[in-house]
Structure formats: C-alpha cells, structure tokens
Amino acid sequence: MPTCANCHSKWSWKQTVKKMFTLDTGMNCPYCGERQYQTGKSKKKAGILNFFVLLPLLLNIFFDIPAAILLSSFPVLFFLIMSLNPFLMNLSSKEKYINTSEM
C-alpha cells in the first residue's frame, strides 16, 4: 500500500482505489491533506500490469479461444488488475515530468 511521503501514514486499499479513479494527477493524503503524486517507477509498473488486460487477445491469436470465454475474461482481468494496482503504488511529494528535451 502507498505511504504518504509527508506524514508517513499508510493508505488503506479502499482510499487508494478511490484516489486512483480521479483524472487529477495529484492525490491529497487522507491523513495530512498534503498533495501526493505517483512516482515514475510506480507508473511504469502499473502500465505493465494494465497490459495484461489485453492478454486474452494475444492468446486468441495462437489458440482458438471461444468468444464467450474471451469476452468474459476482460472484466475478470480488469477487476483483478485494478485490485492489485494499489499494492504497487508509491507516492512522492513532488511531481516528476518526463524529460522531453532528450527526444
């Protein structure tokens, strides 16, 4: 579970999931109110994990998977991955941007 970089309080799973589904990049700590941001490393982990939602499509290329199983696997994988994401989240007090000058 993520820990606030300011007050070092550990967020609950429910608080983390609630904060994950906002469009704002920053999240206010439920304990101290300080603005927190997801670290770059944490974003990369979440991106890799989110890729697994599309895994049934990749498997369907190699194996003949029935459509009912294929379509039912998407919500199951989505729920599973969204349940695991809070355990991989790390927080920082400062927002880090991607350095676009290197591109």
C-alpha positions in Angstrom: 0.0 0.0 0.0 1.2 3.5 -0.6 2.7 5.6 2.2 2.4 9.4 2.3 5.8 11.0 1.7 4.9 13.8 4.1 3.3 12.2 7.2 4.4 8.6 6.5 0.8 7.3 7.0 -0.1 4.1 5.2 -3.2 4.5 3.0 -5.8 1.8 3.0 -6.7 -0.2 -0.1 -10.1 1.5 -0.3 -8.6 5.0 0.0 -6.0 4.2 -2.7 -8.6 2.8 -5.2 -10.8 5.8 -4.6 -7.9 8.2 -5.4 -6.8 6.1 -8.4 -10.0 6.8 -10.3 -9.6 10.6 -10.4 -8.5 12.5 -13.5 -6.2 14.7 -11.5 -2.5 13.6 -11.4 -2.2 14.6 -7.7 -3.9 13.0 -4.8 -4.5 14.6 -1.4 -3.4 12.5 1.6 -6.4 11.5 3.6 -4.5 12.0 6.8 -2.5 15.2 6.4 -4.0 16.7 3.3 -0.6 17.1 1.6 -0.6 16.7 -2.2 0.9 13.4 -3.3 1.9 12.2 -6.7 2.6 8.7 -8.1 6.3 8.1 -8.8 7.5 7.3 -12.3 8.6 3.8 -11.3 5.2 3.2 -9.9 3.5 4.4 -13.1 5.7 2.1 -15.2 4.7 -0.9 -13.0 1.0 0.0 -13.4 1.4 0.3 -17.1 2.9 -3.1 -17.4 0.3 -4.6 -15.2 -2.5 -2.9 -17.2 -1.2 -4.5 -20.4 -2.3 -7.9 -19.0 -6.0 -6.9 -19.6 -5.3 -7.4 -23.3 -3.6 -10.8 -22.8 -6.7 -12.8 -24.0 -6.5 -11.1 -27.4 -2.9 -12.1 -27.7 -3.6 -15.7 -26.6 -6.5 -15.8 -29.1 -4.0 -15.3 -32.0 -2.2 -18.6 -31.0 -5.1 -20.6 -29.6 -8.7 -20.9 -30.7 -10.5 -19.5 -27.7 -14.3 -19.4 -27.7 -15.8 -15.9 -27.8 -17.8 -16.4 -24.6 -14.6 -17.2 -22.7 -12.7 -14.4 -24.4 -15.3 -11.8 -23.6 -15.8 -12.9 -20.1 -12.1 -12.8 -19.3 -11.8 -9.0 -19.9 -13.9 -7.9 -16.8 -12.3 -10.6 -14.7 -8.8 -9.5 -15.6 -9.7 -5.8 -15.3 -11.1 -6.3 -11.7 -8.0 -8.4 -10.8 -5.6 -5.8 -12.1 -7.4 -2.9 -10.5 -7.3 -4.8 -7.2 -3.6 -5.3 -7.4 -2.6 -1.8 -8.6 -2.8 -0.2 -5.1 -0.2 -2.6 -3.8 2.3 -1.4 -6.5 1.7 2.4 -6.0 4.4 4.5 -4.4 4.0 8.2 -3.6 6.1 11.3 -3.8 5.6 14.9 -2.6 6.9 16.2 -5.9 5.5 15.6 -9.4 8.1 14.3 -11.8 7.7 15.1 -15.5 9.1 13.2 -18.5 12.1 15.0 -19.9 11.1 15.7 -23.5 14.3 17.5 -24.4 16.1 14.2 -24.8 13.8 13.0 -27.5 
